[in-house]
Amino acid sequence: MECAAKPVRMAITHITVRGARQHNLRNLSVSIPRNTLTVVTGLSGSGKSSLAFDTIYAEGQRRYVETLSAYARQFLDQMERPDVDAIDGLSPAISIEQKTTSRSPRSTVGTITEIYDYLRLLYASVGQPHCPKCGLPITRQTADQIVERIVAQAPGERITVYAPLVRGRKGEFREELEALDQQGFRARIDGAMTELTEGMRLDKRKNHTVEAVVDRIILKPLASNVNETASTSSSLEPRKFDTRRLETSVAKALQMAKGWC
């Protein structure tokens, strides 16, 4: 029994333009590689903008608009088909003017076109964050799960519960520090324990991390475990600790940090 071979779909590697006659172009044919940075150079009036903007971009935008519904198309500017024989391997295109209104040196293609905002939303919704230190996936935990993990990792040790209020941001944070001082909390600023004073301000030109010291706890075994007589069966059971204070502190930290702890 013979089976027909499935056709192999070749990846599109180039944008091919044939017979471009837009504006001052004279029956130009060119092949531009995809997934690379391509620069179009030439003298003034040689047809750089006619090729890049008025031909390639215009055709890519026109094809994209045609895929939308008739209702959506009525809100968009209809672009005419450029004077070209054919363009192959073309995807929806983005065009950025040379004279942009943004003067920030940190502006990128993503920020100017606002694609950056959609990418942040996409990665936050469907992405799986990982810890940059250990590489393990980061998952949401309830207050009870946090307490159980603390007890499992540090039984009988001194535990400090922090509430992160500021994470790597520039500013003076005068109001946040005053609020902590009025509530009687100590703070760890940029990794160092700091005594809060009235009117205290941070250097607004530097990034800061401000964490409130919610509590310092030493987990102690329950009274039932202390008074229990040593036996083979009881020695194999895990020790139980009084976690009521820890549970209260973790809940307070989550409340102050709006879900972060």
Backbone bond lengths (Angstrom), bond angles and torsions (degrees), N, CA, C in turn:
res aa  C-N    CA-C-N  psi(-1)  N-CA   C-N-CA  omega(-1)  CA-C   N-CA-C  phi
1 M - - - 1.466 - - 1.524 109.29 -
2 E 1.301 116.97 127.25 1.440 121.72 -178.49 1.523 109.90 -102.07
3 C 1.302 116.20 137.37 1.461 122.14 178.72 1.529 109.01 -111.49
4 A 1.311 115.01 134.90 1.459 119.66 179.12 1.520 109.61 -70.83
5 A 1.295 116.21 134.01 1.455 120.42 -179.44 1.520 110.31 -71.45
6 K 1.333 115.08 137.13 1.457 119.62 179.00 1.522 109.67 -73.12
7 P 1.323 116.32 138.79 1.475 118.51 179.29 1.521 110.92 -65.29
8 V 1.319 115.54 136.22 1.448 121.31 -179.76 1.532 108.89 -88.30
9 R 1.315 115.79 122.90 1.458 120.88 -179.26 1.527 109.35 -84.59
10 M 1.309 115.03 115.47 1.461 120.50 -178.09 1.517 110.13 -81.97
11 A 1.318 116.22 140.10 1.453 120.54 178.03 1.524 110.19 -71.29
12 I 1.331 115.03 141.88 1.458 120.83 178.88 1.524 108.07 -79.72
13 T 1.312 116.65 118.52 1.458 121.24 -174.82 1.523 113.27 -109.25
14 H 1.344 118.68 -14.45 1.458 121.26 -175.48 1.532 110.80 -139.51
15 I 1.314 115.01 153.23 1.460 122.58 168.08 1.525 106.59 -100.16
16 T 1.304 116.18 116.29 1.455 121.13 -174.10 1.523 109.75 -107.77
17 V 1.303 116.34 121.91 1.468 123.32 178.38 1.525 107.90 -110.96
18 R 1.347 116.23 127.85 1.462 120.56 -179.96 1.529 109.62 -126.99
19 G 1.297 114.94 127.50 1.457 121.48 174.14 1.515 114.60 66.41
20 A 1.339 118.02 49.28 1.465 121.65 178.55 1.516 109.97 -80.81
21 R 1.332 115.97 124.84 1.466 121.03 -178.79 1.528 111.56 -128.99
22 Q 1.341 116.76 23.72 1.464 120.49 -179.25 1.525 110.70 -71.44
23 H 1.329 116.61 128.59 1.462 122.96 179.25 1.532 110.56 57.10
24 N 1.329 116.54 -116.73 1.464 118.99 -175.03 1.525 113.69 -94.81
25 L 1.336 117.82 11.57 1.465 120.04 175.86 1.523 109.28 -76.15
26 R 1.303 117.15 141.16 1.456 123.02 -175.97 1.529 110.17 -118.27
27 N 1.337 114.66 81.83 1.472 121.26 176.00 1.531 110.95 53.22
28 L 1.345 114.91 52.04 1.467 121.48 -174.72 1.523 110.38 -84.87
29 S 1.322 116.84 136.42 1.463 123.49 173.63 1.526 108.15 -125.36
30 V 1.344 116.14 132.95 1.457 120.11 -176.32 1.519 108.78 -151.80
31 S 1.327 116.09 151.29 1.459 122.75 176.79 1.522 108.29 -121.81
32 I 1.344 116.51 120.80 1.461 122.76 -175.85 1.527 108.76 -113.48
33 P 1.344 119.07 125.15 1.478 120.18 -179.96 1.517 111.42 -68.01
34 R 1.328 115.49 141.91 1.458 121.60 176.83 1.528 110.13 -85.97
35 N 1.350 115.27 164.14 1.470 123.09 177.02 1.529 112.08 60.50
36 T 1.306 116.90 26.60 1.458 121.71 176.15 1.531 108.34 -136.86
37 L 1.317 115.89 164.27 1.460 121.57 176.01 1.526 108.27 -91.44
38 T 1.324 116.10 114.94 1.465 122.05 -178.42 1.522 109.47 -114.60
39 V 1.323 116.83 129.13 1.461 123.14 -179.49 1.523 108.74 -109.48
40 V 1.323 116.32 128.80 1.460 122.08 176.94 1.525 107.54 -100.64
41 T 1.312 116.77 117.37 1.464 121.57 -177.63 1.525 109.77 -121.56
42 G 1.319 114.84 164.16 1.463 119.75 178.18 1.507 110.89 158.67
43 L 1.326 116.02 172.17 1.443 121.67 179.32 1.522 110.92 -68.11
44 S 1.316 115.68 163.14 1.453 120.76 177.04 1.521 109.72 -63.28
45 G 1.329 116.15 128.49 1.455 120.94 -179.42 1.509 114.48 85.94
46 S 1.345 117.34 7.74 1.466 119.50 -179.17 1.519 113.23 -81.51
47 G 1.343 117.72 -10.90 1.463 119.77 176.68 1.515 114.21 108.02
48 K 1.335 118.44 18.96 1.466 120.32 179.88 1.525 110.88 -62.81
49 S 1.333 116.75 -52.83 1.460 120.68 -179.40 1.520 111.32 -66.85
50 S 1.324 117.50 -33.54 1.462 120.55 179.13 1.521 110.77 -63.90
51 L 1.314 117.07 -36.04 1.465 120.39 179.24 1.528 111.23 -78.37
52 A 1.344 116.47 -50.66 1.466 119.87 -172.41 1.523 112.06 -73.64
53 F 1.342 117.38 -49.90 1.462 120.72 -173.47 1.532 112.76 -91.40
54 D 1.337 116.04 -51.49 1.460 119.70 -171.67 1.516 113.53 -80.37
55 T 1.322 118.09 -12.67 1.469 120.13 179.83 1.530 111.37 -114.39
56 I 1.340 116.58 -65.58 1.467 119.77 -174.65 1.520 111.12 -68.94
57 Y 1.321 117.09 -52.02 1.467 119.23 -179.58 1.518 111.73 -64.15
58 A 1.321 117.32 -43.93 1.461 120.47 -177.78 1.529 111.46 -60.94
59 E 1.334 117.31 -40.63 1.463 119.70 179.82 1.521 111.27 -70.71
60 G 1.335 117.31 -39.63 1.465 119.12 177.63 1.509 112.14 -64.62
61 Q 1.323 117.61 -41.43 1.459 120.81 178.15 1.521 110.89 -67.37
62 R 1.335 117.80 -39.25 1.466 120.74 179.90 1.521 111.18 -63.64
63 R 1.327 117.17 -41.96 1.468 120.28 178.65 1.525 111.70 -64.64
64 Y 1.332 115.71 -38.12 1.462 119.08 179.13 1.523 111.10 -65.57
65 V 1.325 117.00 -43.84 1.464 120.26 -178.98 1.520 110.78 -63.98
66 E 1.323 117.14 -34.41 1.463 120.56 -179.23 1.520 112.17 -67.93
67 T 1.336 118.67 -22.10 1.463 120.64 178.28 1.528 112.24 -78.30
68 L 1.331 118.02 -14.55 1.459 121.21 -179.54 1.519 110.43 -80.20
69 S 1.313 114.63 166.23 1.462 119.99 179.14 1.521 110.13 -72.17
70 A 1.315 114.96 163.26 1.463 119.52 179.03 1.521 111.38 -62.72
71 Y 1.332 116.64 -32.20 1.465 120.22 178.83 1.525 111.06 -67.16
72 A 1.335 116.97 -40.47 1.463 120.13 -179.44 1.519 111.44 -73.01
73 R 1.336 117.12 -33.28 1.460 119.90 -177.11 1.520 113.14 -67.49
74 Q 1.339 116.91 -24.06 1.458 118.24 -178.00 1.532 112.57 -70.49
75 F 1.337 117.45 -16.49 1.456 121.00 178.49 1.523 112.66 -95.11
76 L 1.320 117.95 -2.69 1.457 121.95 -177.63 1.522 110.42 -113.53
77 D 1.307 115.06 153.34 1.459 120.20 177.25 1.521 109.53 -73.42
78 Q 1.323 115.66 126.67 1.449 120.18 178.61 1.532 109.44 -81.16
79 M 1.331 116.16 124.76 1.455 121.36 -179.04 1.531 109.54 -99.46
80 E 1.323 116.47 138.18 1.452 121.19 178.78 1.520 110.21 -77.24
81 R 1.310 114.32 153.03 1.463 119.20 178.79 1.520 109.60 -70.18
82 P 1.326 118.64 129.78 1.473 120.09 179.94 1.518 111.40 -67.90
83 D 1.308 116.00 159.93 1.458 122.14 -179.62 1.526 108.94 -78.99
84 V 1.321 115.68 88.65 1.462 122.42 -177.64 1.517 108.44 -150.94
85 D 1.335 116.29 146.42 1.459 120.17 -179.99 1.520 111.66 -70.64
86 A 1.346 118.31 -47.89 1.465 121.45 -178.20 1.520 109.99 -163.81
87 I 1.334 114.84 148.63 1.465 122.19 172.88 1.520 107.09 -134.65
88 D 1.322 116.45 119.84 1.464 121.80 -179.29 1.524 109.90 -111.81
89 G 1.365 115.28 154.34 1.468 120.87 176.89 1.503 114.23 72.21
90 L 1.328 117.24 26.12 1.459 121.19 -174.88 1.521 110.61 -100.74
91 S 1.332 116.35 131.32 1.468 122.98 177.02 1.527 108.48 -106.70
92 P 1.353 117.88 169.04 1.473 119.64 173.90 1.521 110.51 -52.75
93 A 1.319 116.52 133.82 1.458 121.32 -170.18 1.524 111.65 -113.12
94 I 1.328 115.13 157.50 1.469 123.37 176.12 1.518 107.86 -122.76
95 S 1.304 115.96 134.70 1.456 121.23 179.92 1.518 109.71 -121.16
96 I 1.329 116.71 132.86 1.462 122.31 178.88 1.523 108.36 -119.99
97 E 1.321 116.58 128.04 1.453 120.18 -179.75 1.522 110.65 -68.37
98 Q 1.318 115.68 151.49 1.456 120.17 179.38 1.524 110.94 -67.82
99 K 1.311 118.24 -35.44 1.456 122.90 179.55 1.510 108.12 -97.18
100 T 1.317 116.49 93.36 1.459 121.25 -179.12 1.517 110.01 -93.50
101 T 1.320 115.99 152.44 1.466 120.57 179.93 1.519 112.51 -77.80
102 S 1.333 117.90 -17.89 1.459 121.21 -179.15 1.518 110.09 -82.50
103 R 1.320 116.43 131.16 1.456 121.78 178.77 1.519 112.63 -106.54
104 S 1.324 117.56 6.53 1.456 120.39 -177.89 1.526 110.00 -76.37
105 P 1.335 118.57 132.62 1.470 119.94 177.65 1.523 112.66 -70.45
106 R 1.328 116.91 -11.27 1.471 120.36 179.35 1.521 112.59 -92.49
107 S 1.328 118.01 3.87 1.456 120.98 179.32 1.527 109.82 -68.76
108 T 1.318 115.47 139.33 1.458 121.92 178.55 1.520 109.07 -129.49
109 V 1.319 115.59 177.27 1.465 119.64 176.33 1.525 110.25 -59.96
110 G 1.329 115.84 -37.27 1.462 119.35 -178.85 1.518 113.01 -67.83
111 T 1.338 117.71 -40.51 1.464 119.70 -178.52 1.518 111.69 -75.69
112 I 1.331 118.55 -38.97 1.457 120.78 -179.20 1.519 111.11 -66.51
113 T 1.323 117.98 -40.32 1.466 121.66 -179.19 1.522 112.58 -87.12
114 E 1.348 117.88 -2.84 1.466 124.25 -179.18 1.525 113.11 66.42
115 I 1.339 117.18 13.25 1.466 119.63 174.88 1.523 110.22 -67.87
116 Y 1.324 116.79 -29.24 1.457 121.45 -178.86 1.530 111.37 -57.19
117 D 1.339 117.09 -40.34 1.463 120.02 179.82 1.523 111.48 -64.56
118 Y 1.330 116.88 -39.85 1.459 120.26 179.17 1.529 111.18 -70.45
119 L 1.335 116.88 -35.42 1.462 119.28 177.57 1.526 111.07 -66.31
120 R 1.333 117.49 -39.63 1.464 120.44 176.90 1.522 110.32 -60.64
121 L 1.337 116.46 -43.46 1.458 120.23 179.34 1.521 111.18 -65.70
122 L 1.335 116.61 -39.27 1.459 120.61 -179.71 1.522 111.21 -64.58
123 Y 1.335 117.37 -49.35 1.462 120.33 -178.76 1.526 111.49 -67.09
124 A 1.341 117.24 -34.26 1.460 119.48 178.34 1.521 111.83 -69.29
125 S 1.330 117.09 -28.09 1.468 120.75 -176.25 1.524 112.47 -87.51
126 V 1.321 117.53 -44.91 1.466 120.32 -173.11 1.522 112.82 -113.89
127 G 1.334 117.80 -9.38 1.459 119.34 -178.89 1.522 112.57 -79.71
128 Q 1.326 115.96 159.31 1.454 122.41 177.51 1.524 108.24 -113.54
129 P 1.352 117.89 103.10 1.473 118.82 -178.69 1.525 111.45 -70.64
130 H 1.327 115.29 149.27 1.457 122.33 178.83 1.525 109.18 -128.22
131 C 1.309 115.11 151.63 1.454 120.86 178.27 1.527 109.46 -69.43
132 P 1.343 119.50 128.17 1.464 119.99 -179.48 1.521 113.00 -69.58
133 K 1.339 118.79 -16.24 1.462 121.32 -177.88 1.531 112.09 -90.62
134 C 1.350 116.49 -50.67 1.465 119.30 -175.86 1.523 113.26 -103.99
135 G 1.339 117.54 -14.35 1.452 120.47 178.30 1.506 115.16 81.54
136 L 1.323 118.67 2.08 1.459 121.40 -179.32 1.524 110.54 -80.48
137 P 1.344 117.88 150.73 1.466 120.10 178.89 1.529 111.13 -63.49
138 I 1.326 115.68 143.95 1.459 122.48 177.51 1.519 108.33 -96.83
139 T 1.314 116.68 122.45 1.460 121.70 -178.67 1.523 109.89 -124.88
140 R 1.314 114.69 157.04 1.456 119.90 178.01 1.527 109.70 -74.78
141 Q 1.329 116.43 138.63 1.453 121.98 -179.54 1.525 109.96 -127.57
142 T 1.316 115.35 145.32 1.455 120.35 174.73 1.525 109.36 -81.34
143 A 1.320 116.25 169.32 1.466 120.25 178.23 1.523 110.96 -61.00
144 D 1.327 117.89 -39.50 1.468 120.72 178.90 1.523 111.26 -64.41
145 Q 1.342 117.25 -39.26 1.465 119.86 179.14 1.526 111.07 -66.66
146 I 1.333 116.71 -36.93 1.465 119.84 177.88 1.521 110.23 -63.81
147 V 1.332 116.63 -43.64 1.464 120.74 179.94 1.520 110.21 -63.61
148 E 1.312 118.37 -43.69 1.465 121.36 179.95 1.530 111.06 -61.99
149 R 1.320 116.42 -38.78 1.465 119.00 -179.39 1.515 110.76 -69.93
150 I 1.330 117.73 -38.39 1.461 120.63 178.19 1.522 110.54 -63.06
151 V 1.330 116.77 -44.12 1.463 121.11 -179.30 1.531 110.24 -63.28
152 A 1.340 116.83 -39.14 1.460 120.10 -178.10 1.524 112.14 -70.25
153 Q 1.339 117.62 -32.66 1.453 120.41 -175.10 1.528 113.32 -91.60
154 A 1.325 117.67 -29.02 1.472 119.56 -175.29 1.516 111.58 -135.50
155 P 1.341 118.69 60.98 1.468 119.38 178.01 1.526 111.59 -71.66
156 G 1.306 116.83 127.77 1.450 121.47 177.18 1.517 114.99 78.71
157 E 1.332 119.21 1.81 1.462 121.80 -179.20 1.531 110.41 -98.97
158 R 1.317 115.14 162.53 1.465 120.22 176.82 1.533 109.07 -73.51
159 I 1.305 115.31 128.88 1.459 121.60 -176.15 1.526 108.85 -118.46
160 T 1.317 116.47 132.52 1.465 122.25 175.79 1.517 108.49 -112.85
161 V 1.307 116.16 124.20 1.465 122.09 -179.10 1.530 107.78 -100.45
162 Y 1.343 116.43 120.95 1.459 122.17 178.88 1.523 109.92 -110.74
163 A 1.328 115.24 150.30 1.459 122.06 172.96 1.524 107.68 -117.59
164 P 1.335 118.78 105.97 1.473 120.43 -179.04 1.524 110.86 -71.30
165 L 1.323 116.04 116.60 1.466 121.43 -179.95 1.520 111.70 -98.58
166 V 1.327 117.17 -33.56 1.467 122.55 179.87 1.519 107.50 -133.64
167 R 1.326 116.03 133.20 1.462 120.06 -178.84 1.533 109.62 -126.20
168 G 1.320 116.71 102.03 1.457 121.52 173.09 1.512 114.83 56.61
169 R 1.334 118.10 46.71 1.466 121.54 179.21 1.523 110.50 -123.78
170 K 1.322 115.69 151.58 1.457 121.32 177.95 1.526 110.01 -84.67
171 G 1.328 115.83 146.64 1.455 120.27 177.90 1.514 111.60 150.09
172 E 1.329 115.71 169.20 1.461 121.35 178.24 1.521 111.65 -86.85
173 F 1.351 117.11 -33.43 1.465 123.56 177.47 1.533 111.52 55.04
174 R 1.316 114.44 41.14 1.468 119.91 -178.75 1.524 111.08 -66.25
175 E 1.334 117.67 -41.87 1.461 120.33 -178.14 1.528 111.43 -66.50
176 E 1.341 116.41 -40.40 1.470 119.39 179.70 1.524 111.43 -64.35
177 L 1.332 116.96 -41.87 1.463 120.25 -179.55 1.524 111.27 -69.08
178 E 1.335 117.38 -38.40 1.459 120.20 177.81 1.528 110.79 -64.46
179 A 1.339 117.19 -39.64 1.457 120.54 179.09 1.527 110.90 -63.71
180 L 1.336 117.50 -40.86 1.462 120.41 177.96 1.527 110.67 -64.76
181 D 1.335 116.42 -41.31 1.464 120.19 -179.56 1.518 111.03 -64.45
182 Q 1.312 117.77 -41.81 1.459 121.12 -179.91 1.523 111.78 -66.96
183 Q 1.336 117.50 -31.80 1.467 120.95 179.71 1.522 112.74 -85.57
184 G 1.333 117.27 -3.81 1.454 120.35 176.16 1.513 115.13 84.92
185 F 1.314 118.18 18.77 1.462 121.62 179.86 1.525 110.46 -91.91
186 R 1.316 115.66 147.64 1.457 121.51 167.47 1.520 108.14 -90.25
187 A 1.327 116.40 168.55 1.459 119.70 -176.32 1.518 110.38 -138.60
188 R 1.328 114.08 148.62 1.461 121.35 170.35 1.522 106.57 -111.20
189 I 1.333 115.66 113.20 1.458 121.81 -175.61 1.517 108.71 -110.93
190 D 1.320 115.22 120.82 1.468 121.71 179.98 1.525 111.62 54.04
191 G 1.344 115.49 38.60 1.462 120.90 175.44 1.506 115.81 85.73
192 A 1.335 118.65 -0.64 1.464 121.67 -179.00 1.521 109.82 -120.83
193 M 1.354 116.52 136.04 1.453 121.30 176.42 1.520 108.95 -66.13
194 T 1.345 115.87 130.61 1.462 121.28 -173.03 1.520 109.56 -132.28
195 E 1.322 115.70 132.92 1.457 120.90 174.30 1.526 108.80 -80.49
196 L 1.310 116.53 126.83 1.455 121.48 -177.78 1.519 110.11 -82.29
197 T 1.326 114.89 138.73 1.462 121.18 178.03 1.523 109.29 -126.93
198 E 1.296 115.85 161.57 1.457 120.98 -178.46 1.534 110.08 -66.69
199 G 1.340 115.89 132.90 1.449 121.19 179.73 1.512 114.56 74.31
200 M 1.307 117.22 17.15 1.463 120.92 -177.57 1.528 110.42 -68.92
201 R 1.334 115.81 136.33 1.453 122.02 178.19 1.522 109.59 -134.28
202 L 1.334 114.76 152.59 1.460 120.70 177.45 1.531 109.28 -103.14
203 D 1.318 115.00 166.45 1.462 120.86 178.87 1.527 108.44 -69.61
204 K 1.319 116.60 114.38 1.458 120.79 -175.01 1.526 112.96 -70.98
205 R 1.319 117.93 -11.29 1.463 120.73 -179.00 1.526 112.76 -91.29
206 K 1.326 117.95 -4.39 1.462 121.72 -178.02 1.523 110.38 -116.42
207 N 1.328 114.78 154.74 1.461 120.58 174.63 1.526 109.59 -78.08
208 H 1.318 115.93 138.86 1.461 120.86 -177.14 1.526 110.24 -131.99
209 T 1.324 113.73 153.86 1.461 122.77 172.43 1.522 107.63 -126.24
210 V 1.310 116.45 118.57 1.466 122.51 -177.17 1.520 108.63 -115.91
211 E 1.331 115.86 124.18 1.464 121.83 179.92 1.523 109.02 -127.27
212 A 1.313 116.40 131.23 1.457 121.36 176.67 1.519 109.73 -85.28
213 V 1.329 116.41 134.40 1.467 121.48 176.88 1.525 107.25 -84.48
214 V 1.324 115.88 103.36 1.462 120.52 -175.98 1.522 111.44 -78.14
215 D 1.339 117.21 -44.87 1.465 119.40 -176.76 1.516 109.71 -165.08
216 R 1.352 114.11 157.53 1.460 121.97 172.09 1.515 107.37 -125.53
217 I 1.314 115.29 123.19 1.464 120.42 -169.16 1.521 109.44 -131.99
218 I 1.323 115.23 146.16 1.459 122.50 167.36 1.520 107.16 -118.15
219 L 1.323 116.28 115.48 1.459 120.42 -179.06 1.524 109.92 -68.45
220 K 1.320 115.09 127.91 1.456 121.26 179.99 1.531 109.59 -115.31
221 P 1.332 117.35 144.84 1.466 119.69 178.77 1.522 110.54 -63.49
222 L 1.326 115.41 152.68 1.452 120.28 176.41 1.527 109.95 -65.95
223 A 1.315 115.69 154.57 1.465 120.45 -178.53 1.513 111.23 -61.19
224 S 1.317 117.64 -32.19 1.462 120.35 -179.77 1.513 111.29 -64.52
225 N 1.369 116.32 -33.90 1.467 119.19 178.56 1.525 111.78 -73.68
226 V 1.356 117.12 -33.81 1.461 120.15 -178.90 1.511 111.00 -69.68
227 N 1.332 116.97 -40.21 1.462 121.42 -176.43 1.523 112.65 -85.80
228 E 1.287 116.83 -7.49 1.461 119.74 -176.64 1.530 110.06 -73.15
229 T 1.266 116.46 134.68 1.470 120.70 179.04 1.511 109.91 -71.62
230 A 1.332 115.65 142.79 1.462 120.48 -178.67 1.512 109.81 -69.46
231 S 1.308 115.35 130.87 1.460 121.41 178.49 1.521 108.02 -148.29
232 T 1.306 115.20 166.72 1.462 119.21 -178.50 1.511 111.24 -65.32
233 S 1.317 115.75 -41.61 1.461 119.05 -177.94 1.517 111.73 -69.50
234 S 1.343 117.56 -40.56 1.456 120.33 -176.90 1.520 111.83 -73.86
235 S 1.340 118.03 -29.86 1.455 119.87 -178.40 1.525 111.73 -70.30
236 L 1.338 116.55 -23.61 1.448 119.72 179.04 1.519 112.12 -82.19
237 E 1.311 118.70 -17.13 1.453 121.91 -178.95 1.528 109.67 -80.81
238 P 1.356 117.98 144.20 1.473 120.04 178.06 1.523 111.00 -66.94
239 R 1.323 115.43 144.25 1.459 119.93 -179.42 1.522 109.28 -72.22
240 K 1.327 114.54 145.52 1.458 120.84 179.10 1.518 109.34 -107.24
241 F 1.346 114.89 141.61 1.450 120.85 -176.83 1.534 109.99 -120.08
242 D 1.308 113.76 156.02 1.458 120.47 176.46 1.529 108.06 -79.98
243 T 1.320 117.00 108.31 1.469 122.08 -174.36 1.527 112.56 -108.86
244 R 1.330 118.28 12.06 1.461 118.98 -176.59 1.523 111.87 -62.91
245 R 1.313 118.07 -43.82 1.459 120.64 179.34 1.530 111.19 -67.87
246 L 1.322 116.05 -38.57 1.459 120.28 178.31 1.518 110.82 -63.91
247 E 1.320 117.44 -41.46 1.460 120.72 178.78 1.527 111.44 -61.88
248 T 1.330 116.57 -40.99 1.462 120.30 178.21 1.521 111.63 -65.54
249 S 1.326 116.70 -41.14 1.465 120.56 -178.91 1.532 111.52 -67.69
250 V 1.326 116.78 -41.53 1.461 119.99 178.87 1.531 110.33 -64.38
251 A 1.315 117.30 -41.62 1.460 120.44 177.62 1.525 111.60 -62.56
252 K 1.344 116.68 -39.61 1.466 120.27 177.86 1.515 111.09 -66.61
253 A 1.318 117.82 -40.85 1.461 121.21 179.25 1.525 111.52 -63.96
254 L 1.321 116.78 -41.50 1.455 120.33 177.88 1.529 111.21 -64.67
255 Q 1.313 116.08 -36.53 1.460 119.68 178.68 1.525 110.69 -67.41
256 M 1.331 117.77 -44.70 1.463 120.83 -178.37 1.532 111.66 -67.55
257 A 1.318 116.58 -38.53 1.479 121.07 -176.12 1.512 112.79 -92.50
258 K 1.327 117.58 6.59 1.474 122.31 178.05 1.525 111.83 56.95
259 G 1.327 114.76 49.64 1.456 120.09 174.73 1.508 115.34 101.20
260 W 1.362 117.39 -11.88 1.474 120.38 178.32 1.520 109.31 -98.68
261 C 1.302 115.40 146.38 1.463 120.43 179.40 1.513 109.59 -152.61
